[in-house]
Amino acid sequence: MSGSRHERQQQKRREELDRAMDLLESGGPGARDAEPRGEASLAQPLVQASAIFFHDHADLVRGMAEALDRTGLEEACQAMARHLEQDRDHWLRRLERIEAEPALRAQRAMLDQDYQEVFIAHFHHWGAAGVQGERIAELEAALLLAALRGAERLWVKSGGRPVLPVLVQEALALLWPALYGHARRHAPR
């Protein structure tokens, strides 16, 4: 797909998302089944319309995987934080709406498995071999994902202050001693 075509599709999805958030905010839970200005796609139940809220999920996961390979864990997490911060009003509103709707929260939790798999692969690559290494990689991935989501929740709760990259840096600083244990034990001194 050409770059401009992809950009047009992303813009269209973004506009659909903005309309869906407007609808949910204006009508509350009853708006889930309402017919908004001829938009048949938003008349579906919120669970089915959740695809609108997560239209860019595959791109974000792919970007995280590429950044992990290219720049490492800390910079990849910071790149994601900067990406969200660039469009802060949209992302604050979007994350707040996802948190407010149980169906969207559940959908995001399911989609987070994709990030989990990317993180597991990263930690497995840098960790111990064998069953114990696989187990540790899964734990490290779960801790990382929880730290990133916690930073996002604080960002939304505080209305965007401090900025997300600062919160992600604080989360990683707290978590860092627990990560890459095998590599640290076997690193030359």
KOLZA-39857 format. One record per atom (N, C-alpha, C): residue in three letters; x, y, z. Coordinates in pm, whole numbers, plus 50000, padded with zeros to 5 digits. Each point is the difference from the previous one (the first is absolute). Layout:
N
alaXYZ...
// end
This chain:
189
met500864988250000met499145011850000met500905012350000ser499655009749917ser500815012149992ser499895008050129gly501035008150026gly500035007850123gly498835009650012ser499655006949891ser498905009750008ser498664993050018arg499824988349940arg498764992550018arg499874995350145his501094995250055his500014995850140his499685011850092glu500585011449970glu499745012050081glu498545004249991arg499404999249880arg498585003449985arg499124990450080gln500334987149996gln499244990250078gln500135002850149gln501205003250045gln500215003050141gln499225012550041gln499975010149912gln499255012350030gln498514997050008lys499504991749909lys498584996450003lys499674992650129arg500854990750040arg499774992650124arg500075009450121arg500895009449994arg500135009850109arg498715008250012glu499445004149886glu498745007650002glu498864991550055glu499964987249963glu498994991050056glu500154998750151leu501234999150044leu500264999050144leu499555012650072asp500305011549943asp499565012650062asp498485000650011arg499304995749893arg498534999850005arg499494990150104ala500644988450009ala499594990150100ala500195005450142met501115006850024met500235005750134met499005011050028asp499705008449901asp498985010550018asp498664993850036leu499644989549929leu498724993350024leu499954994450143leu501044993150040leu500024994250134leu499965010750108glu500735010849977glu500045010650101glu498705007850007ser499325001649887ser498785008050000ser498804992450053gly499954986949974gly498824992550039gly500224989850108gly501224998150041gly500274990150103gly499674986049955pro499714991050094pro499774986049966pro498854998049902gly498965008350003gly498884998549908gly500395002949857ala501085007149979ala500435003549864ala500624988249928arg500274989550070arg500624988349937arg499144994349890asp498705000750016asp499114994149901asp499335010449911ala500325012650019ala499365010849922ala500565000349859glu499225005449909glu500415001649860glu500545014149983pro501325001949996pro500575013449990pro500085005049857arg499295010149967arg500105007049872arg500344990849883gly499284988849988gly500194991349885gly501244991550004glu500704999550110glu501214992050009glu499634985850043ala499774991349905ala499584986450031ala501054992650080ser501305003049976ser501054992650070ser499965002650151leu499515011650040leu499975003150143leu498704995450065ala499044995249923ala498754995250056ala500174986250062gln501074993249968gln500274986950057gln500275001450149pro499864989250073pro500365000650141pro501465004150017leu500305005750115leu501345005250025leu501074989449983val499724987850034val501004989449986val500414998649854gln499035000249909gln500324998949858gln500665012749949ala499595011550051ala500575012749956ala501395002350058ser500434991350090ser501315002050061ser501124999549897ala499744994149885ala501005000049893ala500375014349963ile499055009150012ile500275014149971ile501025005550099phe499864996450126phe500905005250103phe501424994549987phe500134988349940phe501314993549992phe500454998249856his499595009049912his500314998849858his501505000249972asp500795006250086asp501445001249977asp500824990450084his499344990650063his500694990750091his501134992549930ala499734994249886ala501034992249930ala501215008749966asp499775012349958asp501115009149968asp500815003250124leu499335002250113leu500715003350124leu500844988250048val499454988049993val500744988150043val501204997849909arg499775001349869arg501104998449905arg501095010450025gly499605012350027gly500975010550031gly500804997050125met499334994650101met500704996450124met501014988949972ala499604989949925ala500904988849969ala501235004949923glu499775008649902glu501125005349921glu500925008650085ala499425008250087ala500835008550087ala500794991650099leu499404989450052leu500744991150091leu501214994149930asp499834995549878asp501104994049924asp501085010349967arg499575012049967arg500935010349954arg500695007450113thr499245003650104thr500555009350099thr500044994750141gly499344989050029gly500004994750135gly498765004050077leu499864994250118leu498785001250079leu499705014250044glu500955006650062glu499725013350054glu499595009849890glu500745000249892glu499695009449891glu498694996349932ala499694987149987ala498744995949938ala498815004850084cys500104998450130cys498935004750089cys499875015249997gln501125006849995gln499975014549991gln499435004649866ala500314992849894ala499455003649868ala498484998850000met499494989550063met498544998450010met499405011450082ala500645003450110ala499505010950085ala500015013249923arg501055002649926arg500065012449920arg498935000149892his499744988449941his498964998949897his498645004150059leu499674994850116leu498735003550063leu499995014750043glu501105004750049glu500095013950047glu499855009949885gln500434996349880gln499895009049884gln498555003749972asp499104990750024asp498585002249976asp499264998850132arg500505007050099arg499604998250140arg498505001450023asp499355010149945asp498575001850028asp499194988149949his500334995449881his499314988449944his500224987750088trp501264997350034trp500304987950076trp499465000750143leu500055011550062leu499435001250135leu498514996949996arg499325005749903arg498564997749985arg499724985349967arg500764994649909arg499814986249958arg500244990250114leu501095001750073leu500304990950111leu499005001650114glu499545012250022glu498985002250102glu498714992849963arg499615000749874arg498784993449954arg500154984950008ile501164994849962ile500234985550010ile499894995550145glu500585007750089glu499944996450142glu498585000750055ala499185008949947ala498645001850050ala499034989349951glu500314993249892glu499094990149942glu500544985950025pro499284991950077pro500484986450029pro500304991749875ala499185001149897ala500254992149878ala501305004349932leu500285012950000leu501245004849940leu501214996050084arg499865000650133arg501084995450088arg500314985349975ala498964992049987ala500194985749975ala500664997749865gln499585007449900gln500604998749867gln501475003950004arg500325010750070arg501405004350009arg500844989450072ala499454994250105ala500734989650071ala500304988249908met499044996549915met500244989149904met501085004149898leu499935012149953leu500985004749902leu501395001650060asp500065002350129asp501305001350066asp500814987149991gln499344988949971gln500734987549978gln501015001549887asp499685008349901asp500945002149889asp501275006750049tyr499865010150085tyr501185006450060tyr500744989950087gln499254992250076gln500594990050087gln500904990649920glu499514995649885glu500794990849916glu501275006749948val499895012649961val501185007449954val501025001250112phe499545003250120phe500905001550114phe500604986550040ile499204989549997ile500524986750034ile501134996249904ala499785002149872ala501034996849901ala501275007950027his499855012650035his501175008450029his500764994650121phe499284997650109phe500674995350122phe500554985949983his499314991949924his500514986449976his501315000749922his500075009049905his501235001649922his501185003950091trp499755008450098trp501075004950086trp500134992450132gly499144990150022gly499994993050128gly500614986349996ala499734992650105ala500534986550014ala499294990549905ala500684989449964ala499414989849913ala499194990350085gly499154992549933gly499264989550066gly498715004650061val499394990750074val498695002350059val500025011750098gln501025000550084gln500085011050096gln500145013449928gly500775000549895gly500165012349923gly498695004549938glu499224990449949glu498695003349943glu499075005550108arg500034993750116arg499155004550111arg500395014150044ile501285002450012ile500485013350041ile499655010549895ala500144996549873ala499655009349891ala498535003950009glu499144990550030glu498575003150014glu499755009250118leu500684997650110leu499845008750117leu500515014149972glu501165000949936glu500545013249966glu499065007549907ala499444993049902ala499065006349906ala498755004950072ala499484991850092ala498805004150075ala500295012050088leu501175000250063leu500375011550083leu500145012749916leu500634998849885leu500195011549912leu498665005549954leu499124991349954leu498705004449952leu499215006850112ala500054994350120ala499315006150114ala500595013850032ala501305001349992ala500645013050027ala499595010449897leu499974996149872leu499615009549895leu498545004050013arg499144990550025arg498575003150016arg499795008450127gly500754997350104gly499905008250121gly500405014549974ala501075001949923ala500435013549964ala498915007049919glu499384992949907glu498905005949922glu498835004050089arg499644991450095arg498875003350089arg500305012550081leu501235001250050leu500375012150074leu499955012249910trp500424998649878trp499985010849902trp498575004849976val499094990749980val498595003449976val499405006250126lys500254993750114lys499435004750126lys500465014250033ser501225003449965ser500555013250032ser499765010249890gly499264996249895gly499725009249891gly501215003149914gly500954991049996gly501165001849913gly501215006250065arg499995001450129arg501155005650071arg500404990950113pro501254996250010pro501085003049907pro499794993049867val500845003549905val499864994449867val500284984950005leu499434992849906leu500114985350000leu501444994949995pro500895005849922pro501384994950002pro500635000450139val499675009950079val500525000850137val499444988550084leu498714997649989leu499384989150076leu500534986449957val500234998249872val500564987449951val501434998450051gln500775010750000gln501374999450052gln500014996250148glu499095005750077glu499904996650142glu499624985350019ala499054995249920ala499584986050009ala501154990649965leu500735003249894leu501134991649961leu501115000350105ala500235011550060ala501035001050104ala499674991150119leu498734999550036leu499594991250110leu500114985449962leu499684996949877leu499964986349953leu501374994649960trp500895008849960trp501254995949938trp500794989350078pro500125001050131pro500774989750072pro499454985849982ala498734998749966ala499394986749983ala500174994449859leu500475008049907leu500084995749860leu501404995549963tyr500094991049906tyr501264995049944tyr500914993850106gly499434993650100gly500784994050108gly501054990349951his499654991349906his500934990049949his501185006849930ala499715009949919ala501075006949926ala500925007250097arg499475005550107arg500845006950098arg500914990450075arg499454988050033arg500794990350074arg501164994949918his499854999749868his501034994349915his500785010549922ala499815012650031ala500725010649930ala501445000950054pro500985002549913pro501375001650048pro500125012350088arg500824998750100arg500175011350094arg501245007649970
// end
